[in-house]
Amino acid sequence: MTQYLIMCRSLTHAQRSAQVLERHGITAVVTKAPQGLSDRGCAYAVSLRRRQAEAVELLKEMNMLAGKVFEQKSGGEYREVRV
Amino acid sequence: MIYLDSAATSLLKPVTVEQAMRRAMRTMASPGRGGHAPAMLAAETVLNCRLAAAELFHVPEPEQVVFTMNATHALNIAVHSLVSEGTRVLISGFEHNSVTRALRAHGAEIRIAGRKLFDREDTLADFRRQIPDVDLVVCTHVSNVFGYILPIEQIAELCREHGTALVVDASQSAGVLPIDMQALGAAFIAMPGHKGLFGPQGTGLLLCGVPGSPLMHGGSGSESLLQSMPEYLPDRLEAGTHNVCGIAGLLAGLEYVREKGTEEILLHERRLLQKMRAELEDCPLQLYTGEEREQSGVLSLRCSAMDCELVAQRLAERGVCVRSGLHCAPTAHESAGTLDTGTVRLSFSPFLDPEQAGRAAAALREIAAAAS
């Protein structure tokens, strides 16, 4: 199953993003982002398995989308998703 | 024991504070460092504490709530962020050394407004006169020595009118008086966690209206490749591992204050103050008191026949805990004319009852009578 990662600028930002999504019924989990996805070192992300487009729109609306969005295919590799 | 030193640290706290700290110690790791369950549980507690503080003090975003070691640490970050050699800073006549020493260390040109104790009109007039000529105002909300409540809302309004940055020292008001970050429009508001918010020692908060400059540099768990602190809050001002146990305790304290309400807390403390005043009225002691709206639950007094340290010692022998001396606030004592003698300070809390206040007053009467 495809997993989506919404990159966040900080742990606090990731937690708040996840809270916003949860409040809108979108299951989201705060997770450490793979090193290869950030050019600045350690980072946190919000991970979700579905309703990613809705999640991105929601965060955009609330001025909370601060990073790139990636999808991870079953093979494990990540690909940036244009938002 | 009768504890009348809550202006230094609230020793008597809600039972939930200790429970939360024990739980944190057993179950929580470092937030922002790992992705495992104990780290994420810690992160949840830290966020909840930011949210609780943001709600209580009307801070727009929880990211603007920064954890510090105490109010002094928070004030030092604020001063470090806004002051450099020659910055013209206006302070009140009732500031603590945590403000004045930090300002001097940064080379500020310090000016003082409002030196009349319990005279809010004079304080405001003096701020109004001097604000146009300064770059920054740093003002305590309540004097830690006398409980004098400064007209901070009006001072903030003057700062907004003149586009002057404002730093508020809320060390004695947080948890006792309403504080509205948005309404004040302050650059920073600094407060301890271990006084009116009932957290443990080693906790403090800096509410940030501007990003600020880091006083400490180090790990933040974010942007680790960069060799400078992140640009965004709270990471920018929080280097190193958080005091998670302390923050868990502070969260429980904040919840207590939210449930009880600052209005009820202030009312209780003022009742105790009035009782103490009434019982000491005909006693050979000099009490420093103002109108009810001008004074929080802090009372300074002096016994002309006995050194204030000796009065405190005699009280301690009777199980009454107070603080004597200059209270790290020589500026305030200079303003009140008590710099040479110091005062004995009694400070109240929601966990003190009138009967205890009465016994403390009786002990004071006995000591004063024996001295004169």
Contacts between the chains, C-beta under 8 A, distances in Angstrom:
chain1	res1	chain2	res2	distance
A	9	B	222	7.4
A	9	B	230	7.6
A	9	B	232	5.6
A	10	B	32	7.8
A	10	B	63	7.6
A	10	B	222	5.1
A	10	B	230	7.0
A	10	B	232	6.2
A	10	B	234	7.6
A	10	B	235	5.0
A	11	B	31	6.5
A	11	B	32	4.3
A	11	B	43	5.8
A	11	B	221	6.2
A	11	B	222	6.8
A	11	B	235	8.0
A	12	B	47	6.3
A	12	B	50	7.0
A	12	B	62	6.8
A	12	B	63	5.5
A	12	B	234	6.0
A	12	B	235	7.6
A	13	B	63	7.2
A	13	B	232	7.7
A	15	B	43	6.4
A	15	B	44	7.4
A	15	B	47	4.8
A	16	B	47	7.5
A	16	B	62	6.9
A	16	B	63	7.8
A	30	B	40	6.7
A	30	B	43	7.3
A	31	B	35	5.7
A	32	B	34	7.4
A	32	B	35	3.8
A	38	B	223	8.0
A	39	B	225	7.4
A	40	B	222	7.9
A	40	B	223	4.1
A	40	B	224	7.5
A	40	B	225	5.2
A	40	B	226	5.7
A	41	B	222	7.8
A	41	B	223	5.6
A	41	B	224	3.2
A	41	B	225	3.5
A	41	B	226	6.9
A	42	B	221	6.0
A	42	B	222	6.0
A	42	B	223	7.2
A	42	B	224	4.3
A	43	B	222	6.4
A	43	B	223	7.3
A	44	B	32	7.7
A	44	B	222	7.3
